[in-house]
Amino acid sequence: MSLLKFEHKIIDIDGVAYRIIEAGITHQRAKFLQQLLSINKHEAIIQEVPAKEEGQPSTYNLVTTDVTLNPIVKVYNRELKTSEGKKVTPDFWNQKTTQLEPNYWDKNKKDF
């Protein structure tokens, strides 16, 4: 997950710089993050990465032209919101839960 790596690489595609938000993810996860970032007015593009071996599924990269976007800062500073206007937590970003509470520091209230 992207919240586990502080450094997010910047790649060049056709002369345009893109920041990789998450790499090697499923299409479902890429769509989830793309929608979440779109709600927060950040443009995100899903890029398909062909499978290395025949018969293996393709993976996807989620990239953005905003090279200053850092998902760690956005999530932990509580700057991202859902379509309902609630603040995104790290567990919600990582799709560990659909609940937006408890906060990441309330470990005794978590189910897992």
N, C-alpha and C positions, 0 to 999 in steps of 0.2 A: 504494500500500500504506500501511497505517496506521503502519508503522514509519518512514516518511519524513516524516510530519507530527507535530510535537509536540503541537499543539493539537487536541483532539478535541471537537467541538461537542456541546452539550447541547440536546436538543429536548424539547418538551412535547407529549405525546400524551394526550388526555383527562385533563388535570390531573396526569399523572405525568411526572416528569423522567427522560429516558433519555439516556445517553451513546452517541454513535455510535462504534463500534469501527472499522468500515470502511464506506464508502459507495460505491455504484455498482459493486458486484461481482457476479459470476455466482452462481447458486444453488449450484453445486458448491463454490465457495470459501466461501460463507456456511455451508454444512453442515460443511465441514472445520473452520472456526474455531469454530462453535457446539459441535461435538463436543469439540474441544480445550479450550475454556473450561469445558465441562460436566465433563470429567474433573478439572479443577482447581477445581471447586465454585463456578464463576461462571455465573450464569444469563444466557444470551444469547438474543435473540429475532431471528428473521429477518423483516424487513419488506420487502414487495414495493413497488417503485417503478414505476408504470406508464410505459411508453415514451412519450417526448415526441411521436414521430411514428408514425403508423400503419404497421405492418409491421416496426417495429424491436422487438427483444427487450426484455423487461422487465429491469431491474436490481434489485439487492437491497441493503438496508442491514442491517448487523448491529448491533444495539443492546443495551444492558444497563441495568437499573435501578440498578446500582452506579455512580453518577456519579464515584466516586473511582478507578475502574479505569482504569489507563493501561497499554496493551499494551507500550509502549516500555520502561517501567520493569520490567514483569513479565518480558519476554523478555531484556533485557540484564542484569538481576539474576539471571537463571537461576532464576526462581521458578515457572515453568510446567513441568509434566512431561507426558510421554506416558502412555498407558495401561500401558506397560511400566515406568514409573517413571524413564525417562531424561529429562534436562533438555532443554528445547526451545531450539534455536538460532535466530537470526534467519533463516537460510536455510531451515530447516524451517518456520518461521512463514510465510514468504513463498512456500512451496511450490517452492523452487528445487531442493530435494533431499529425499530421504527419509532420508538419512544424518544422524545427530545429531552426528557429528564430521566434520570438524574444527570447532573453535571459530571464531568470526568473526575472531579476530585471527590465525589460522593461514592466511594467504592463500597461502602457498607449497604447502599441502597440498590446496587446492581444485581441482576439476576444471575450473571455468569461468574 
